[in-house]
């Protein structure tokens, strides 16, 4: 039997239910696949779709960490949330026939880089880091984006946020090249 491997999101969309193809192929986020067993398989992305001539569809997925997602609704808590079985084992293949539904736990972001028009400049990155550091200092969620930044928000970390230290970087336009620095007086 010859299988066709598809990694293009637009081509995968024709084989998958609309939302699966549009939201999960080529995007990185926090998703769950409710399986026929009643378990939820936590995944970060669908990396490829395999299609057989007899209609069987398999999904290559990147697994997310097991356990309850943050802020999960009470109705979902009795489910078992499956994920990476051991550290580093992040890939799996799932038979689409075993998937009852798919759910997004958090907004997804493109796996590829942003368009240049959307990319933040250095000042915007420093401002965003300062905002996140201030949020951590006040015990707030550093990944909670202000309304004007929702479209560019990144996935929240699964572990406690690390403290962020802002440092002054040299101005590269006026910095002297390496090896030609003047000696400091002692």
C-alpha positions as CSV (number, residue, x, y, z in Angstrom):
1,X,0.0,0.0,0.0
2,X,1.4,3.4,-1.0
3,X,0.9,6.3,1.4
4,X,0.9,10.0,0.4
5,X,2.6,12.3,2.9
6,X,1.3,15.9,3.0
7,X,2.9,18.7,4.9
8,X,1.3,21.7,3.1
9,X,-1.6,23.1,5.3
10,X,-3.7,24.0,2.2
11,X,-3.4,20.5,0.8
12,X,-4.0,18.9,4.3
13,X,-7.1,21.0,4.6
14,X,-8.8,19.1,1.8
15,X,-8.4,15.8,3.7
16,X,-9.1,17.0,7.2
17,X,-12.1,18.5,8.8
18,X,-11.9,22.3,8.1
19,X,-10.7,23.4,11.6
20,X,-8.1,20.7,11.9
21,X,-6.4,21.6,8.7
22,X,-6.6,25.4,9.1
23,X,-5.6,25.7,12.7
24,X,-3.3,22.8,13.5
25,X,-1.2,22.0,10.4
26,X,1.8,24.4,10.3
27,X,0.9,26.2,13.5
28,X,2.3,25.7,17.0
29,X,-0.1,26.0,19.9
30,X,-1.8,24.0,22.7
31,X,-4.3,21.6,21.3
32,X,-6.1,18.5,22.4
33,X,-7.5,15.6,20.5
34,X,-10.4,13.8,22.3
35,X,-10.0,10.2,21.4
36,X,-12.6,7.4,21.2
37,X,-11.2,6.1,24.5
38,X,-12.2,9.3,26.2
39,X,-8.6,10.4,26.8
40,X,-7.3,13.7,25.5
41,X,-4.1,13.6,23.6
42,X,-2.3,17.0,24.1
43,X,-0.4,18.1,21.0
44,X,1.5,21.2,19.9
45,X,1.1,20.8,16.1
46,X,0.2,18.5,13.3
47,X,3.4,18.2,11.2
48,X,2.1,15.9,8.4
49,X,-0.9,14.0,7.2
50,X,-0.6,10.6,5.7
51,X,-3.3,9.4,3.3
52,X,-3.7,5.9,2.0
53,X,-5.4,4.9,-1.2
54,X,-8.1,3.1,0.8
55,X,-9.0,6.4,2.7
56,X,-7.1,5.9,6.0
57,X,-5.7,9.1,7.3
58,X,-2.9,9.3,9.9
59,X,-1.6,12.4,11.6
60,X,2.0,13.0,12.6
61,X,1.8,15.2,15.7
62,X,4.2,16.9,18.1
63,X,3.2,16.0,21.6
64,X,2.7,18.5,24.4
65,X,3.2,17.8,28.1
66,X,0.7,15.5,29.7
67,X,-1.6,16.7,32.5
68,X,-4.4,19.3,32.9
69,X,-4.0,22.5,30.8
70,X,-4.0,25.7,32.8
71,X,-7.5,27.1,33.4
72,X,-9.3,24.0,32.1
73,X,-13.1,23.9,32.5
74,X,-14.5,21.7,35.3
75,X,-16.3,19.5,32.7
76,X,-12.9,18.4,31.2
77,X,-11.1,17.6,34.5
78,X,-12.2,14.0,34.7
79,X,-10.5,13.2,31.4
80,X,-7.0,11.8,31.3
81,X,-4.7,14.2,29.4
82,X,-2.0,12.2,27.6
83,X,1.2,13.8,26.3
84,X,4.9,13.1,26.0
85,X,5.5,9.7,27.6
86,X,9.1,10.5,28.5
87,X,11.2,13.6,28.1
88,X,12.3,14.0,24.5
89,X,9.6,11.7,23.1
90,X,7.7,14.4,21.3
91,X,6.5,12.7,18.1
92,X,3.5,10.4,17.5
93,X,1.2,9.2,14.8
94,X,-2.5,9.2,15.4
95,X,-5.3,7.5,13.3
96,X,-7.8,10.2,12.5
97,X,-10.6,7.6,12.8
98,X,-9.8,7.5,16.6
99,X,-10.3,11.3,17.0
100,X,-13.7,12.4,18.2
101,X,-13.1,16.1,18.4
102,X,-10.3,18.6,18.6
103,X,-10.0,21.5,21.0
104,X,-7.6,24.5,21.2
105,X,-6.4,25.3,24.8
106,X,-4.6,28.5,23.8
107,X,-4.3,30.7,20.7
108,X,-1.9,29.3,18.1
109,X,0.9,31.2,16.5
110,X,2.6,30.4,13.1
111,X,5.5,28.0,13.3
112,X,7.4,30.1,10.7
113,X,8.6,33.6,11.4
114,X,6.4,36.6,11.3
115,X,6.0,38.8,8.3
116,X,8.5,41.6,8.4
117,X,5.6,44.1,8.7
118,X,4.5,42.4,11.9
119,X,7.9,41.7,13.4
120,X,8.8,43.7,16.4
121,X,11.8,46.0,16.4
122,X,14.3,46.1,19.2
123,X,12.5,48.8,21.1
124,X,9.2,47.0,21.0
125,X,10.9,43.7,22.2
126,X,12.5,45.6,25.2
127,X,9.2,47.2,26.0
128,X,7.4,43.9,25.9
129,X,10.1,42.3,28.1
130,X,9.8,45.1,30.6
131,X,6.0,44.7,30.7
132,X,6.5,41.0,31.3
133,X,9.0,41.6,34.1
134,X,6.7,44.1,35.7
135,X,3.8,41.6,35.5
136,X,6.0,38.9,37.2
137,X,7.0,41.4,39.9
138,X,3.4,42.0,40.7
139,X,2.4,38.3,40.6
140,X,0.5,38.6,37.4
141,X,0.6,36.3,34.3
142,X,3.4,37.7,32.2
143,X,1.9,36.2,29.0
144,X,-1.4,37.9,29.4
145,X,-1.2,40.3,26.5
146,X,-2.6,43.8,26.5
147,X,-5.5,44.2,23.9
148,X,-3.3,45.8,21.3
149,X,-0.9,42.7,21.3
150,X,-3.3,39.8,21.3
151,X,-2.6,38.9,17.7
152,X,1.2,38.5,18.4
153,X,0.9,36.7,21.8
154,X,3.0,33.7,22.3
155,X,2.1,30.5,24.1
156,X,2.3,30.7,27.9
157,X,5.1,28.7,29.5
158,X,4.2,25.5,31.3
159,X,6.6,26.1,34.2
160,X,6.8,29.1,36.5
161,X,8.0,32.2,34.6
162,X,11.7,32.9,35.1
163,X,12.7,36.4,36.3
164,X,13.7,38.7,33.5
165,X,16.7,41.0,34.0
166,X,17.0,44.0,31.6
167,X,20.5,45.1,30.8
168,X,21.8,48.0,28.7
169,X,23.3,46.8,25.5
170,X,26.0,48.8,23.7
171,X,25.0,50.8,20.7
172,X,26.4,48.7,17.8
173,X,26.6,51.7,15.5
174,X,29.1,53.5,17.8
175,X,30.8,50.5,19.5
176,X,34.4,49.9,18.7
177,X,35.3,46.7,16.9
178,X,36.7,43.8,19.0
179,X,40.4,43.8,19.5
180,X,40.7,47.6,19.2
181,X,39.3,48.6,22.6
182,X,41.2,51.1,24.5
183,X,42.8,50.0,27.8
184,X,41.1,51.3,30.8
185,X,43.2,53.1,33.3
186,X,43.9,51.1,36.4
